[in-house]
Amino acid sequence: MHRALTKRKAMDQGPIVYTAMGTSADLAEARGHCEAQVAAQVAGLSLQRAFKIGITCCPEQRYELYRRSSQMRRMVVLQRCPSGAMARELERRLIASWRGHPSNTNVAPGGEGMSDGAEVAYVYIVLD
C-alpha cells in the first residue's frame, strides 16, 4: 500500500486530499463517483480559477510537479483504480465530460501518460 494512503487522515488537511477517493473496480460505478466529486470541486471555483483532471501512480510525486511548475495548489484524489487501463479509460471519460467547462485546462483527451501494466493508479483533479 502506498505510504500516502497510510497517512490519509494527516494528508487530508494539507494540499493532497484523499477523503473523496473511491475504490470500486467497476468502471461505471467509479465514473459516477468521480463525476460527482469533480462537480463538487468545480462548483466552488470562480471562472478565473483552473482545474485539471489526471492520472498517476504516485499522487505525492505528481503533486510536487504541479506545485513547482504551475499555480495548482490542491489535489483531490478521486479514485484508486486496480489497473492503469481502468485509470486511463476513466480519465478519458472524465475529460470528455468536462471538456466544455471554461476552467478546465486539459488539452489532451486523456490516457496518454500511463501504461496498461500499472498495478494501481489514481485519478485526481488539481485546482489552483
Helices and strands as residue ranges (DSSP letters): H 3-6, H 8-11, E 16-17, H 27-43, E 51-56, H 59-69, E 74-81, H 84-98, E 121-127
